[in-house]
Structure formats: C-alpha cells, structure tokens
Amino acid sequence: KGEALLSTAVEPSKINQHSYAHVWYSYNGLEWTNIYAVKKDIWSAKYFQYGRISFPYNAIKNKNIYFSGHALKKIDNAVIQIIFGVV
C-alpha cells in the first residue's frame, strides 16, 4: 500500500497566515486530500505551543485514522478517530 498521512502546524509566517492545522491523506503518495482541519486554541503560542497534530505508530488501521491534537480547539490532548471508508 502507498497510503500516507501528513499534518500541518499552526505556525504563523508571511506565507502561512491562517490559524488551522490540517490532516492530509493520500492513497498513493501523489494525490492528496485534506480530510480534517481544526483551529488553534485561544492560548498564545509564544507562551504555550503552536497548534499541531501528531500521529501514533500505525495511524491508519482497519479503515480508521488516529491522531491527537496539541494546542488546538476542542481536541487538545485528545485522541481522534476518523472512520475512513476508502483506506
């Protein structure tokens, strides 16, 4: 299988001016789909953390995708499961 996941962090710059972290999925490594986006929480990244998404080992398993959020609204330090029928 060529399945892959990647995530983006909320780290403001001149190019990256939005406040969302994203999860991207690819079934072949060439075509990517944004499957999840979540906003940074209200706490200052300067003193706390940039918003980010982390994947565990075997993040894609049995048609499910697992990840956790850090410094993100409503998913801070939580495990998220997405049931993804095409995986």
Rosetta blueprint (number, residue, H / E / L):
1 K L
2 G L
3 E L
4 A E
5 L E
6 L E
7 S E
8 T L
9 A L
10 V E
11 E L
12 P L
13 S L
14 K L
15 I L
16 N L
17 Q L
18 H L
19 S L
20 Y E
21 A E
22 H E
23 V E
24 W E
25 Y E
26 S E
27 Y L
28 N L
29 G L
30 L L
31 E L
32 W L
33 T E
34 N E
35 I E
36 Y E
37 A E
38 V E
39 K E
40 K E
41 D L
42 I L
43 W L
44 S L
45 A L
46 K L
47 Y L
48 F L
49 Q L
50 Y L
51 G E
52 R E
53 I E
54 S E
55 F L
56 P L
57 Y L
58 N L
59 A L
60 I E
61 K E
62 N L
63 K L
64 N E
65 I E
66 Y E
67 F E
68 S E
69 G E
70 H E
71 A L
72 L E
73 K L
74 K L
75 I L
76 D E
77 N L
78 A L
79 V E
80 I E
81 Q E
82 I E
83 I E
84 F L
85 G L
86 V L
87 V L
